[in-house]
Amino acid sequence: MPLILLIAALSGLRLFEVWRFADLSWWTIVALMVFAFVWFEFIEKILGLDKKKEHNVLNSRRAARVRQTFAKRR
């Protein structure tokens, strides 16, 4: 996510020609976009990071469900 925010910020700064970012090449921003695409589509899956995030979400939902069930019984 920070990579996507960086790309958005650099694109905005380059588009509005702010300070030193006015001289920044669009190819640099496009290269960051390609890197982000490759990261999220391939590398993250190879490293198993997408499954880890999914498991964390499921575990937090399960814990909330257990807390809610035991709170009702009291």
Contacts in CASP RR format, 6 or more apart in sequence:
PFRMAT RR
TARGET T0000
AUTHOR 0000-0000-0000
METHOD contacts of the structure
MODEL  1
MPLILLIAALSGLRLFEVWRFADLSWWTIVALMVFAFVWFEFIEKILGLD
KKKEHNVLNSRRAARVRQTFAKRR
3 32 0 8 1.000
3 35 0 8 1.000
3 36 0 8 1.000
3 39 0 8 1.000
4 36 0 8 1.000
6 32 0 8 1.000
7 29 0 8 1.000
7 32 0 8 1.000
7 33 0 8 1.000
7 36 0 8 1.000
10 21 0 8 1.000
10 24 0 8 1.000
10 28 0 8 1.000
10 29 0 8 1.000
10 32 0 8 1.000
11 29 0 8 1.000
12 18 0 8 1.000
13 19 0 8 1.000
13 21 0 8 1.000
13 24 0 8 1.000
14 21 0 8 1.000
14 22 0 8 1.000
14 24 0 8 1.000
14 26 0 8 1.000
14 29 0 8 1.000
44 50 0 8 1.000
END
